[in-house]
Amino acid sequence: MATLDLLRIKGSLPVVPQNAGLFISRGEGIHPTRVIGSYELIFVRQGRLGMFEGRRRFELGAGQTLLLWPRRKHGGTIPYPPDLSFYWIHFTLKSGAVKSRPASLFTVPQLATLRRPERLIELFRRFLDDQESGCLTPVNGACLIIQMLTEVSRNFKNTMHENSSSIVLASRAEDYIRTHFDKSISARDIARTLRCNPDYLGRIFHLAFDCTLTARLHQRRIQKAKSLLLDGKLNIDEIAQACGFNDTVFFRRIFERQCDITPLAFRKLYARIHVNTE
């Protein structure tokens, strides 16, 4: 039997992974004030998080990221609210990896609002699942962190053009979806609420967020469904209703289309996760 050829890729990645987790608030406490020797990427899944770094103050909401730099004092500015949850990950960069010239591979903003937060959530879940199962290698971890930073970097490129009234309207539609996705609403309902033409809103929304209003509505619903599946307190029918789906069969179809996995299989696959509450 002939021996198969192996592709061997040499070299090293610029990122050195450390550890990561999912913080879930108990409605008490505040982020500790400290100075650490690594970068920390924070991604708020739900609620609001108040932070400072040096003299800068930040208030993050759902779908926003904050990149904290090593050897800079940072900490919380407000107590943890009871509905807060956020992912966090620590990493370092090898010498020479940080570039300020145009030769940089990509640029990561310190504060960002993601258009596709579910992409980053999936990367965090993969990192945490490998971390908890003991199969996270330095190369695998570094690749996942680079993908995370690339997702945040995409926002930096797009925000260069966010200064028109159409972008403001698209952002209002995004905000409405974020706060009303669990209701029985459609793209036409959103346009009616914002008092604009449905076709026009759909066109500018697609330009701003690279997806349709309906697709974004489904993304938000499935994002919430994933959280409820991992929580484990509701059955599939109850989760479908809680996320704005009136039909459980339709919910299963949309979930599997977006995730390439059934809701029950997702619950079993991602049952292991590192959660901290303080």
C-alpha positions in Angstrom: 0.0 0.0 0.0 1.4 3.4 -1.1 2.2 5.9 1.7 0.2 9.1 1.4 2.1 12.4 1.1 1.9 14.8 4.0 1.8 18.5 3.6 4.1 20.0 6.3 3.7 23.7 6.8 6.7 25.3 8.6 7.0 28.5 10.5 5.2 30.0 13.5 2.1 32.1 14.0 2.5 35.6 15.6 -0.2 34.9 18.3 0.4 33.0 21.5 -2.9 31.8 23.0 -3.4 31.7 26.8 -6.9 31.1 28.2 -10.5 32.1 27.6 -13.9 31.9 29.2 -17.5 33.0 29.4 -18.4 35.3 32.2 -22.0 35.2 33.5 -23.0 37.8 36.0 -24.7 37.1 39.3 -25.7 40.7 39.6 -22.9 41.7 42.0 -19.3 42.7 41.9 -17.3 44.8 39.4 -14.5 44.0 37.0 -11.2 44.0 39.0 -8.7 46.8 38.5 -5.4 45.3 37.4 -2.4 45.4 35.1 -1.6 42.2 33.1 1.0 41.2 30.6 -1.3 40.0 27.9 -3.9 41.4 25.5 -7.5 40.7 26.4 -10.3 40.6 23.9 -13.8 41.1 25.5 -17.0 40.4 23.5 -20.3 41.3 25.2 -23.0 38.7 24.5 -25.7 40.3 26.6 -26.2 43.3 28.9 -23.8 46.3 29.4 -20.2 46.3 30.6 -18.5 49.5 31.9 -14.7 49.5 31.6 -11.7 51.8 31.7 -8.2 51.6 30.4 -5.8 54.3 31.5 -7.8 57.5 31.1 -10.3 56.1 28.6 -13.7 54.9 29.6 -15.8 52.5 27.6 -19.4 51.2 27.9 -20.1 48.1 25.8 -23.4 46.7 24.8 -24.4 43.4 23.1 -22.4 42.7 20.0 -19.5 45.0 20.9 -15.8 44.1 21.5 -13.1 45.8 23.5 -9.4 45.1 23.1 -7.4 45.7 26.3 -3.6 46.2 25.9 -0.9 44.6 28.0 0.8 46.6 30.8 -2.0 49.2 30.9 -4.2 49.6 34.0 -7.8 48.6 33.3 -10.9 47.8 35.4 -14.6 48.2 35.7 -16.5 51.5 36.0 -19.9 50.2 37.0 -21.1 47.1 38.9 -22.0 44.0 36.9 -25.7 44.1 36.0 -27.6 40.9 36.5 -28.2 40.3 32.7 -24.5 40.7 31.7 -22.6 38.0 30.0 -19.4 38.3 28.0 -16.7 36.2 26.4 -13.0 36.9 27.2 -9.7 35.7 25.9 -6.1 36.4 26.8 -3.2 36.2 24.3 0.2 37.6 23.6 2.0 38.5 20.4 5.5 37.4 19.5 8.2 40.1 19.1 7.8 42.0 15.8 4.2 41.0 15.3 2.8 44.5 15.9 3.1 46.8 13.0 2.0 50.5 12.7 3.0 50.9 9.0 0.7 50.1 6.1 2.4 46.7 5.8 0.2 45.4 8.6 -1.9 42.3 7.7 -5.0 43.9 9.3 -5.9 46.5 11.8 -7.9 45.8 14.9 -9.9 48.7 16.5 -9.9 48.9 20.3 -13.7 49.3 20.4 -16.0 47.8 17.7 -19.6 47.0 17.0 -19.8 43.8 14.9 -22.2 43.3 12.0 -22.1 39.6 12.3 -21.6 38.8 16.0 -22.6 35.2 15.5 -19.3 34.6 13.7 -17.3 35.6 16.7 -19.5 33.7 19.1 -18.9 30.5 17.0 -15.1 31.1 17.2 -15.2 31.6 21.0 -17.3 28.4 21.4 -14.8 26.4 19.3 -11.9 27.7 21.4 -13.7 27.0 24.7 -14.8 23.5 23.6 -11.2 22.6 22.6 -9.9 24.1 25.8 -12.3 22.2 28.0 -11.8 18.9 26.2 -8.0 19.2 26.4 -7.4 19.2 22.7 -6.5 22.9 22.2 -3.0 23.0 20.6 -0.9 26.3 20.4 -1.3 26.3 16.6 -5.1 25.6 16.8 -5.6 28.3 19.4 -3.5 30.8 17.5 -5.5 30.2 14.3 -8.8 30.7 16.2 -7.6 34.0 17.8 -6.4 35.3 14.4 -9.8 34.5 13.0 -11.4 36.4 15.9 -9.2 39.5 15.4 -9.9 39.3 11.6 -13.7 39.4 12.4 -13.2 42.5 14.5 -10.9 44.0 11.8 -13.7 43.8 9.3 -15.6 46.3 11.3 -12.7 48.8 11.2 -12.7 48.7 7.4 -16.4 49.2 7.0 -16.7 52.0 9.5 -14.6 54.3 7.3 -17.8 54.9 5.2 -20.4 55.1 8.0 -21.3 58.8 7.8 -24.4 59.0 5.6 -28.1 59.2 6.5 -28.7 55.8 4.9 -26.2 54.1 7.3 -28.0 55.8 10.2 -31.3 54.4 9.0 -29.8 50.9 8.5 -28.4 51.1 12.0 -31.8 52.0 13.4 -33.2 48.9 11.7 -30.4 46.8 13.2 -31.2 48.2 16.7 -34.9 47.4 16.2 -34.1 43.8 15.2 -31.8 43.5 18.2 -34.5 44.6 20.7 -37.6 43.0 19.0 -36.4 39.8 17.4 -38.4 37.7 19.8 -41.6 39.3 18.6 -43.6 38.2 15.6 -42.2 40.8 13.2 -41.2 40.8 9.5 -39.0 43.0 7.3 -42.1 44.9 6.2 -43.1 45.5 9.9 -39.6 47.0 10.5 -39.9 49.4 7.5 -43.4 50.4 8.7 -42.1 51.2 12.2 -39.2 53.3 10.8 -41.6 55.0 8.3 -39.7 54.2 5.2 -40.1 52.3 2.0 -39.4 48.5 2.5 -37.4 48.1 -0.7 -35.2 51.1 0.1 -34.6 49.9 3.7 -33.8 46.4 2.4 -31.3 47.8 -0.1 -29.4 50.1 2.3 -29.5 47.4 5.0 -27.9 44.9 2.7 -25.2 47.4 1.8 -24.4 48.2 5.4 -24.6 44.7 6.9 -24.1 42.4 3.9 -27.4 40.5 4.5 -31.1 41.0 4.2 -33.4 42.2 7.0 -35.0 38.7 7.1 -31.6 37.0 7.3 -30.5 39.3 10.1 -33.8 38.6 12.0 -33.1 34.9 11.7 -29.5 35.4 12.8 -30.5 37.2 16.0 -33.2 34.6 16.7 -30.8 31.7 16.2 -28.1 33.5 18.3 -30.6 33.6 21.2 -31.6 30.1 20.6 -28.0 28.9 20.9 -27.8 30.6 24.3 -31.1 29.0 25.5 -30.0 25.6 24.2 -26.8 25.8 26.3 -28.7 27.0 29.3 -30.6 23.7 29.2 -33.8 24.9 31.0 -36.2 25.0 28.0 -37.2 22.3 25.5 -37.1 22.9 21.8 -40.7 24.1 21.4 -40.3 26.6 24.3 -37.0 27.9 22.8 -38.6 28.4 19.4 -41.4 30.4 20.9 -39.0 32.5 23.1 -37.0 33.4 20.0 -39.9 34.6 17.9 -40.6 31.5 15.9 -44.3 30.5 15.8 -43.5 27.2 14.1 -41.1 24.7 15.7 -40.6 22.9 12.4 -39.6 26.2 10.7 -37.3 27.0 13.6 -35.5 23.6 13.3 -35.1 24.2 9.5 -33.6 27.7 10.0 -31.3 26.5 12.8 -30.0 23.6 10.7 -29.6 25.8 7.7 -27.5 28.4 9.6 -25.5 26.0 11.8 -25.3 22.7 9.8 -26.5 20.9 12.9 -29.8 20.2 14.6 -30.7 22.1 17.8 -30.4 19.0 19.9 -27.1 18.0 18.4 -25.8 21.5 19.1 -26.9 21.3 22.7 -24.9 18.0 23.2 -21.9 19.2 21.2 -21.4 22.5 23.1 -22.4 21.3 26.6 -18.7 21.7 27.8 -17.8 25.3 28.3 -15.7 27.3 30.7 -18.0 29.6 32.7 -16.9 32.0 35.4 -19.1 34.2 37.6 -16.5 36.5 39.2 
